[in-house]
Amino acid sequence: MIEIKPFAGLRFAVEKVGSLDLVTCPPYDVISDEKRDELYKRSKYNVVRLVLGKTFDSDNELDNRYTRAAALLQQWQREGVLRKDSQPALYAYEQCFAVGGREYVRFGFIAAVGLQDFSSGEILPHEQTLSKPKADRLRLLRATKANLSPIFGLYSDEACFVEATLRELIRGKDPDVAVDDSRTVNRIWPVTDRDAIEAVSRRLQDRQVLIADGHHRYETCLDYQKEVRKQLGPNADGRKLASDYTMMMLVNMCGSGLVVLPTHRLVFGIDKFDPSDFVEKCAKWFEIEEIDPGRLATVDDMTPYRFLDSLTGGRKQTDSTFTFGLYMDGKLYLLRLGSDRSRVEALMDSSHSDAWRRLDVSILHSVVIGHILGISEEDQLNQTHLKYTRSLREAVSLVDTGRCQAAFLMNPTSIEEIQLVASSGETMPQKSTYFYPKLLTGLVLRTLDPEMH
């Protein structure tokens, strides 16, 4: 059963910080060092100082970016920069954005959601995680005892009951507003009506939740939950603790506004890599069509549709006929599977479901990156010889400048494909999806201290 609870969030006092535009930031995992420096300069209260503080050579066990984040979180509360809401609430959250020449509105709500192990089958992952980011996030969670960024979860409700309920309650009420660097307008409203909260909770209790973004942070919360309960021992028996929940944004996948963008793959540092020889090897497994690389200039750098279709002059492909694009040595190819997929699928782990084996990214990682290039699964997970970018322009540039040897240009994974893989109990290859835009960090925070929920 999915357990949804309101919570009294910590929110920035606008009169103290000037504007939420100045103090919010993207999730930690998309912030470069250069972006962090920019956010530091933007405001002394920017929440990046909590989620991804700077490190120094003098750091030690008692003074490091985690301890500094904890101290700063307490200081901002003492100074009234961050204020805890007087009543527990669900936080209706709307994002208005444009991508691919279209306007979108994504609507959901932020709540405290009961943690469940993935084995329960009620909260599902869809991507693999790495140990290093989880260790980093666990140290931050231990120090701050706070959920600083919402995890992004999806549920299914064709009747859109939750959206209608929350929309009615926030009608005519002024939200907190922040415009981020992607020009996305982020609006948030606290909803404290007890009947509405109970209705929303009942509506979703029997649904599955699919984690769209924030897998590392969710697994970190599971680890922290176990730590807290172990520390408390018998004193925790029969009690609900704050650490039994995490802060999550829930969005209806049946609603409008869900946009998934592709993440392109690049290879580098492959010994004796020869582009012509590589094409010949790929031709043993795929039908290859060379097309004018100038067509790439006509494709939107951030496009939520199957951009490979546009490269073929509008010929619509079905059933993933075009698996992916290949750009190297100034040339552009489309690698296509014919109607007989058996030879390719013979190279793929038969323990995986049919849904997993039909993904473009699974075919790429198993056949091309694994079999032809010889990059092991472990090296793929550790990103040895592999880079990722969400920008088509950057992918082409990295190859043209010689920093990478080849770019694999991907179509976005569909919501239906994500659902099928997750419901089969599997995770997709790393960085298979990019839900756009990212949720903004700093609109609301959730403290876990004291431990009683």
matplotlib code that plots the C-alpha trace (Angstrom):
import matplotlib.pyplot as plt

x = [0.0, 1.3, 1.3, 0.9, 1.3, 1.3, 4.2, 5.1, 7.6, 10.5, 10.2, 12.3, 11.0, 10.8, 11.2, 14.5, 16.0, 14.6, 13.3, 12.9, 14.7, 17.9, 17.8, 16.6, 18.7, 18.5, 19.0, 22.6, 23.4, 23.1, 25.1, 28.6, 31.4, 31.0, 27.2, 27.8, 30.1, 27.5, 24.8, 27.1, 27.5, 23.8, 22.9, 24.4, 21.2, 21.1, 20.2, 23.1, 25.1, 23.1, 22.7, 26.2, 28.5, 32.0, 34.9, 38.3, 41.7, 41.4, 38.3, 38.3, 35.8, 34.6, 34.5, 33.4, 30.7, 28.2, 28.8, 28.7, 25.4, 23.9, 25.2, 23.9, 20.5, 20.2, 21.5, 19.0, 16.1, 17.4, 17.6, 14.1, 15.5, 13.8, 10.5, 8.5, 4.9, 2.5, 0.3, 1.1, 0.4, 0.5, 2.3, 0.6, 3.4, 3.0, 5.7, 5.0, 7.7, 8.4, 10.3, 10.4, 8.3, 5.4, 4.1, 3.5, 2.1, 3.2, 1.2, 1.6, 2.0, 4.8, 4.2, 5.9, 5.6, 6.2, 9.4, 9.1, 11.7, 11.5, 10.8, 7.3, 6.4, 4.5, 7.3, 9.3, 12.7, 13.4, 17.1, 20.3, 22.2, 25.8, 27.4, 29.4, 26.5, 24.6, 27.5, 27.7, 23.9, 23.9, 26.6, 24.5, 21.3, 23.0, 24.4, 21.3, 18.6, 16.5, 15.0, 16.4, 15.1, 11.9, 12.2, 10.1, 7.4, 4.8, 1.4, -1.4, -5.0, -6.9, -9.7, -7.2, -9.0, -6.0, -5.3, -9.0, -9.1, -6.0, -6.7, -10.1, -8.5, -5.8, -8.0, -7.6, -4.8, -1.4, 1.5, 5.2, 6.8, 10.4, 11.6, 14.6, 17.4, 15.6, 12.8, 10.5, 7.9, 7.6, 4.6, 3.8, 0.8, 0.4, -2.8, -3.9, -7.5, -7.7, -10.6, -8.8, -5.6, -7.4, -9.2, -5.9, -4.3, -7.1, -7.1, -3.5, -3.0, -3.6, -1.6, 2.0, 4.6, 7.3, 10.4, 11.1, 14.1, 16.0, 16.8, 20.0, 18.3, 15.5, 17.9, 19.8, 16.6, 16.1, 19.6, 19.1, 15.8, 17.6, 20.3, 17.9, 15.8, 19.0, 20.2, 16.9, 16.5, 13.4, 12.5, 11.4, 9.1, 5.5, 6.4, 6.3, 9.4, 10.1, 12.9, 10.3, 9.2, 10.8, 9.8, 8.4, 6.7, 3.9, 2.7, 0.0, 1.5, -2.0, -2.1, -0.5, 2.9, 5.2, 8.2, 11.0, 14.1, 16.9, 20.4, 23.0, 26.1, 29.7, 32.7, 36.3, 39.7, 39.1, 42.5, 43.0, 39.5, 39.0, 35.7, 35.5, 36.2, 33.6, 31.0, 31.8, 31.4, 28.1, 26.9, 27.0, 24.2, 22.3, 21.2, 23.2, 22.1, 24.5, 22.7, 23.8, 25.2, 24.0, 20.5, 21.6, 21.5, 17.7, 17.0, 16.0, 18.8, 16.1, 13.3, 10.8, 9.8, 11.6, 14.1, 15.6, 12.3, 13.0, 16.4, 14.9, 12.8, 9.7, 9.5, 7.8, 9.4, 7.5, 8.5, 11.9, 12.9, 15.6, 17.4, 19.8, 22.0, 25.8, 28.0, 31.8, 34.5, 32.1, 29.6, 26.1, 24.6, 21.3, 21.5, 18.3, 17.1, 15.3, 12.3, 14.4, 15.7, 16.8, 20.5, 20.8, 18.6, 20.9, 23.6, 21.4, 21.0, 18.0, 17.2, 15.8, 12.2, 11.1, 10.3, 13.9, 15.4, 13.4, 14.7, 16.9, 19.3, 19.4, 20.3, 23.0, 24.6, 24.4, 25.3, 27.3, 29.0, 29.3, 29.8, 31.4, 33.4, 34.1, 33.2, 32.2, 29.0, 31.1, 33.0, 29.7, 28.3, 31.5, 31.4, 34.8, 35.1, 31.6, 30.2, 26.6, 25.0, 21.5, 22.5, 22.7, 24.9, 27.3, 27.5, 28.4, 30.9, 32.7, 33.3, 34.2, 36.8, 38.3, 37.5, 35.3, 35.5, 31.8, 28.4, 25.3, 22.3, 19.2, 15.5, 13.6, 12.3, 8.5, 6.4, 4.9, 8.3, 9.3, 6.2, 6.6, 10.2, 9.5, 6.4, 8.5, 10.7, 13.7, 15.7, 16.8, 20.4, 21.9, 20.6, 17.9, 15.5, 15.6, 12.3, 12.2, 12.3, 14.0, 12.2, 13.5, 15.3, 14.5, 10.8, 10.1, 12.4, 11.4, 13.2, 13.5, 14.4, 12.9, 12.5, 8.8, 6.6]
y = [0.0, 3.5, 5.7, 9.4, 11.9, 15.7, 17.4, 20.9, 22.0, 24.4, 27.3, 30.3, 33.7, 35.7, 39.0, 37.8, 36.3, 38.7, 36.1, 32.4, 32.6, 33.5, 30.7, 27.6, 25.3, 22.1, 18.7, 18.0, 15.5, 18.0, 20.8, 21.2, 22.9, 25.9, 26.0, 25.6, 28.6, 30.7, 29.7, 30.5, 34.0, 34.4, 34.4, 33.6, 31.7, 29.6, 26.1, 24.6, 25.4, 22.6, 20.1, 20.3, 22.5, 23.2, 21.1, 22.3, 20.8, 21.5, 19.4, 16.8, 14.7, 17.6, 20.3, 19.3, 20.1, 17.8, 19.3, 22.8, 22.0, 20.9, 24.0, 26.3, 24.6, 25.3, 28.8, 29.7, 28.5, 30.5, 33.6, 33.1, 32.6, 29.2, 29.0, 25.9, 26.0, 26.0, 23.2, 19.9, 20.1, 18.5, 20.9, 21.3, 21.8, 23.1, 23.5, 25.5, 25.0, 24.9, 22.2, 21.3, 24.3, 23.2, 24.5, 22.1, 22.1, 19.4, 19.2, 17.1, 17.3, 16.9, 14.7, 12.5, 9.0, 5.9, 4.1, 0.6, -1.9, -2.4, -6.1, -5.0, -4.3, -1.1, 1.4, 0.5, 1.7, 1.8, 2.6, 1.1, 3.1, 3.5, 3.1, 6.4, 8.8, 6.9, 7.1, 10.9, 11.4, 9.2, 11.4, 14.5, 12.9, 11.8, 15.3, 17.4, 15.0, 16.5, 15.8, 18.7, 17.7, 15.8, 12.4, 12.3, 9.5, 8.6, 6.9, 6.0, 7.4, 7.8, 9.7, 12.4, 12.6, 14.0, 16.8, 17.9, 17.8, 19.9, 22.3, 23.1, 23.9, 26.2, 28.1, 31.8, 31.4, 33.0, 30.5, 30.8, 31.3, 30.6, 30.9, 28.7, 28.9, 26.8, 29.5, 26.9, 28.7, 26.7, 27.3, 25.8, 26.0, 24.4, 22.4, 21.9, 20.8, 17.5, 16.0, 16.6, 15.2, 12.1, 11.7, 12.0, 9.5, 7.0, 7.4, 6.4, 3.9, 0.9, 2.4, 1.6, 4.4, 4.4, 6.4, 8.7, 10.5, 10.4, 6.6, 7.3, 9.5, 7.0, 4.1, 6.4, 7.0, 3.3, 2.8, 5.7, 4.3, 1.0, 2.8, 4.8, 1.8, -0.2, 2.7, 2.9, -0.8, -1.9, 1.7, 2.0, -1.0, -0.1, 3.6, 5.6, 7.6, 10.6, 8.5, 6.0, 8.5, 10.5, 13.7, 12.9, 14.7, 12.5, 13.1, 11.2, 9.5, 9.6, 13.4, 15.9, 17.5, 14.4, 14.9, 12.3, 13.4, 11.1, 10.8, 10.3, 8.0, 8.7, 6.4, 7.5, 6.0, 2.8, 1.4, 1.1, 2.4, 2.6, 4.2, 2.2, -1.1, -0.3, 0.3, -3.0, -4.8, -3.1, -4.1, -7.7, -7.1, -4.0, -2.5, 0.7, 3.8, 6.7, 10.1, 13.7, 14.8, 18.3, 17.2, 17.3, 21.1, 20.9, 18.9, 20.7, 20.1, 19.3, 17.3, 15.0, 13.1, 10.5, 12.7, 9.9, 10.0, 13.6, 12.6, 10.3, 13.0, 12.3, 8.6, 7.2, 4.1, 1.6, -1.0, 0.7, -0.1, 2.6, 1.7, 4.6, 7.0, 6.8, 9.9, 9.7, 10.9, 13.6, 11.0, 10.1, 6.6, 5.1, 1.6, -0.3, -3.8, -5.8, -7.9, -10.8, -9.7, -13.2, -12.8, -9.6, -10.9, -14.0, -11.7, -10.4, -11.9, -14.3, -13.7, -10.3, -9.8, -9.2, -5.6, -5.0, -6.7, -4.5, -1.2, 0.8, 1.4, -2.3, -3.3, -0.6, -1.5, -5.3, -5.6, -2.5, -1.3, -4.7, -7.2, -5.1, -2.6, -5.0, -2.7, -4.9, -4.3, -3.2, -0.7, 0.5, 1.1, 2.9, 4.9, 3.7, 4.7, 6.1, 9.6, 10.8, 14.0, 15.2, 17.7, 16.6, 19.6, 18.6, 15.0, 16.1, 18.7, 16.1, 13.9, 16.7, 18.1, 14.6, 14.3, 11.3, 8.8, 8.1, 9.3, 7.1, 9.3, 8.0, 8.4, 9.1, 6.1, 6.1, 6.1, 2.8, 1.2, 2.5, 1.0, -2.4, -2.8, -1.6, -3.8, -6.8, -6.2, -5.0, -1.8, -0.1, 0.6, 3.6, 7.0, 5.6, 8.4, 12.1, 13.6, 17.2, 19.6, 18.7, 19.4, 22.5, 22.2, 24.7, 25.3, 23.2, 21.1, 18.4, 17.9, 14.5, 15.8, 14.9, 11.3, 11.0, 11.6]
z = [0.0, -0.9, 2.2, 1.6, 4.4, 4.6, 6.2, 7.5, 5.0, 5.3, 2.8, 2.0, 3.3, 0.1, 2.0, 3.3, 0.2, -2.4, -4.9, -5.2, -8.5, -6.6, -4.0, -5.9, -8.0, -10.2, -8.6, -7.5, -10.2, -13.1, -11.5, -12.9, -10.9, -13.1, -12.5, -8.7, -8.7, -10.6, -8.1, -5.1, -6.6, -7.3, -3.6, -0.2, 0.5, -2.7, -1.7, -3.7, -0.6, 1.1, -1.6, -3.3, -1.2, -2.2, -0.9, 0.3, 0.8, 4.5, 4.9, 7.7, 9.5, 11.6, 8.9, 5.4, 3.0, 4.8, 8.3, 6.7, 5.0, 8.4, 10.2, 7.4, 7.5, 11.2, 10.8, 8.1, 10.3, 13.3, 11.1, 9.7, 6.1, 6.1, 8.0, 8.8, 7.8, 10.7, 9.4, 7.6, 3.9, 0.5, -1.9, -5.3, -7.8, -11.4, -14.0, -17.2, -19.9, -23.6, -25.5, -29.2, -30.1, -27.9, -24.5, -21.7, -18.2, -15.7, -12.5, -9.4, -5.7, -3.1, -0.1, 2.5, 1.0, 3.0, 2.1, 0.7, -0.5, -4.2, -3.6, -2.4, -6.0, -5.0, -5.5, -8.5, -9.9, -13.6, -13.8, -12.3, -9.6, -8.7, -5.2, -5.2, -5.6, -2.9, -0.4, -1.0, -0.5, 2.6, 4.2, 3.5, 4.8, 8.0, 8.6, 7.7, 8.7, 5.9, 2.5, 0.5, -2.9, -3.9, -5.6, -8.8, -8.8, -11.3, -10.8, -13.1, -12.8, -16.0, -14.2, -13.0, -9.7, -7.7, -10.2, -10.2, -6.4, -5.9, -8.8, -7.2, -3.8, -5.2, -7.5, -7.0, -4.5, -5.0, -5.3, -4.6, -8.0, -9.2, -12.8, -13.4, -15.9, -18.4, -18.3, -16.7, -14.4, -11.2, -9.0, -5.6, -3.2, 0.2, 0.5, 4.2, 3.8, 5.7, 3.8, 0.5, 1.8, 3.0, -0.3, -2.2, 0.1, -0.3, -4.1, -4.4, -1.7, -4.1, -7.0, -8.0, -8.0, -10.6, -9.7, -12.7, -11.2, -7.9, -7.7, -5.8, -3.2, -2.8, -2.1, 0.2, 2.2, 2.5, 3.9, 6.3, 7.5, 8.3, 10.2, 12.3, 13.2, 14.1, 16.3, 18.1, 18.5, 20.4, 21.0, 17.4, 17.5, 16.5, 15.9, 12.7, 12.3, 10.1, 8.5, 7.4, 4.7, 2.0, 0.2, -3.2, -6.1, -7.5, -11.1, -13.0, -16.0, -17.6, -17.5, -19.8, -19.5, -19.2, -21.6, -21.9, -23.7, -25.0, -23.5, -26.1, -25.6, -26.6, -26.6, -26.0, -25.3, -27.4, -28.5, -32.3, -33.0, -36.8, -38.0, -41.2, -39.5, -36.8, -39.5, -41.1, -37.8, -37.1, -40.6, -39.5, -37.1, -38.5, -41.8, -42.1, -44.0, -44.5, -44.6, -45.0, -41.6, -42.5, -41.5, -37.8, -38.0, -38.7, -35.6, -32.3, -29.7, -27.1, -28.8, -27.1, -30.2, -32.3, -33.9, -36.0, -37.9, -38.9, -40.2, -42.7, -44.4, -42.3, -43.0, -39.9, -38.5, -36.4, -33.8, -33.3, -36.9, -36.6, -33.4, -33.1, -35.0, -35.2, -35.8, -36.2, -38.5, -39.9, -41.1, -39.9, -40.1, -39.1, -37.7, -38.4, -37.3, -39.9, -39.3, -38.0, -34.6, -33.6, -34.4, -32.3, -29.5, -29.3, -28.0, -25.2, -21.8, -22.1, -18.4, -19.3, -20.3, -23.9, -22.9, -21.8, -24.8, -27.3, -25.9, -28.2, -25.3, -24.3, -27.9, -28.1, -24.7, -25.3, -28.9, -29.9, -26.7, -25.1, -28.0, -30.8, -28.7, -25.9, -23.0, -20.1, -18.1, -15.1, -17.2, -18.6, -15.1, -14.1, -17.3, -18.4, -22.1, -22.0, -21.7, -21.6, -22.8, -23.2, -25.9, -29.5, -30.3, -27.6, -28.8, -32.3, -31.0, -28.8, -31.8, -34.1, -31.7, -31.2, -27.5, -28.3, -31.0, -31.8, -30.7, -30.5, -31.0, -29.3, -29.5, -26.2, -24.3, -24.2, -21.0, -22.2, -22.5, -19.1, -17.5, -19.2, -18.1, -14.5, -14.2, -15.2, -12.2, -14.2, -14.4, -17.6, -18.6, -16.9, -18.1, -20.3, -19.6, -19.0, -17.7, -18.7, -16.9, -13.7, -10.5, -8.8, -5.5, -2.8, -3.2, -0.1, 2.2, 4.7, 8.0, 9.7, 13.2, 15.6, 14.4, 15.4, 12.3]

ax = plt.figure().add_subplot(projection="3d")
ax.plot(x, y, z, "-o")
ax.set_aspect("equal")
plt.show()
